[in-house]
Each structure stands twice: as structure tokens, then as C-alpha cells.
């Protein structure tokens, strides 16, 4: 549905995303995770088309619609809550008989679900605080029912009941979803795939957040074990070469081990952003300098 190919973006020569490639399929529910500043919002903005990549591209299928809820809200004009949300219907150019009544019923459910009361419907949008205006934008976005929903921290301004409502809404919704949220329970309940951004790279797991954390840890441990075994083997081979390199009777074996090392595919451990941890990981493999 949406294909991200070799996408890179840098700000002032600092790479934020570095050659990333992935697909968004219909009904995918993707949690986008990573540390603060990792590039989550940047990737959403690129997907929404409000940011241009340094290189690579994003291709979208045909007349695919994308709805983006940014973290920071834009202006509000002079409309009331009801008028503002109804504008979604007016812009849809539908000729469906009874469509308006259906829209209004759905609109009421959505606005109430997001915590408004009926008496709020005719209040001007400008009277609402930033958090409530964000709910209005969220209501409009959900009612537009785009093929792909991009939500950046949608629970930030919601109370527990509205979070629960949004959770149920998203679970029953057929749009593909890319979600950034610090709320782990919300991520677990709504998403089924996790894409982690770390130091410009992405790691894509077919699992919700909590399971992703376990899988990532297991993968890391496996990599470290494989890496350490290989390092041990390299060390032993180097020692052998060093010991026998001037011994004529071992010349053939020494040559064969040198070749073996040359041909060896060096294992690596996925880079991790440990900038706020004091853990240390194995150093980069030595280049064979013999
Ligand atoms: P996240 O959403 O994961 O916290 P962001 O995508 O907001 O990360 O930011 C990624 C990095 O890019 C941050 O270091 C941020 O300061 C930087 N950045 C974001 N937007 C801009 C911009 N318009 N100009 C320069 N740097 C930016």
C-alpha cells in the first residue's frame, strides 16, 4: 500500500534516517518506537508528505488517503465544534441518500467518545483549550476514515475513558495505522507490529511492543554470543598463524588459515543507542592485519 524505499533524511548534515526500507500493508497496525530524538515524528511527517527526504522515496498506491494527527495542533477558525466536525462531511462530496444522517450519528458517537458533552457541540472551537482542540482534530481525522492513519502521541491529551474509547475504535477500524505513543499498554492493545528506529536504522518486528522487547533482547543475546564465538575462533587462528608462520613444516596450514580468515564473513551486533545507559557492548571486529 505504501512503500518506503531507501529513505534518508538529514538535518544540517546530521543523518536522522539512513537508508530505510519497509512496506505498510493494508490493516497493518504499526507501533513506531525509539528514544526521544530518534526520528519517529520525522518519519511520520515524511509519510504524511509534509517533509521531504534527502534521498529515497515513498510510493503510495493509486488514490490512497493518508490522515495525519501531528503532535502540535494548528490554528482554529471561527466555527463551532459541530460546524467544524461537519466540515469533514461537506468536503466528502457524497450523494449517498441518508449519508448525512449516518454521518451525524457517527459524528455524535465520536465526539462523545472523545469526552465532549452535548452542550459543547455549539460552542466555538476557540473556547476550547489545546488538549480539547486536539480531540476535535482527532475526531475529524477518524471521521475522514483514511486508508492510513498516522497518529503522533494521540493519548497525550486524553483522559482514561477517552483512551479506552480510542483503543476500541482503533481495534475495530480497518485503516492501516502507524502510531507513536509513550503509553505501552495502549501500544500493546492497539498494534501488532513494531518498528524501532535506532541511530538512523530501523528494526522491524511482527509483534506488539512487549513481545518486541523480549524478541529484541533475545536477538541481541544471540548476536552477542555468535559474535563472541567468532572472536574466539579468530583469536585462536591468529595465534596459530603467529606461532607457526616461520616454520617451514607448517607453511601449508598457516597459508590455509590465513585464507580462512580472509574469507570469513565477520559477524556484527546490531548497533544500539546506549547514550543514556552505562552498558558496554563488544568493540568492532579487528581488521586482520597480518
Ligand atoms: P522523535 O519523534 O523520535 O523524538 P524527531 O523526529 O522529533 O524525533 O527528531 C529527530 C531529530 O531530528 C531530533 O534530533 C530533532 O532535534 C531533529 N529535528 C527534527 N526536526 C528538525 C528540523 N526541522 N530541523 C532540524 N532538526 C530537526
Boltz pocket constraint, residues with backbone or C-beta under 6 A from the ligand:
constraints:
  - pocket:
      binder: B
      contacts: [[A, 11], [A, 12], [A, 16], [A, 34], [A, 35], [A, 36], [A, 37], [A, 38], [A, 39], [A, 40], [A, 41], [A, 42], [A, 43]]
      max_distance: 6.0
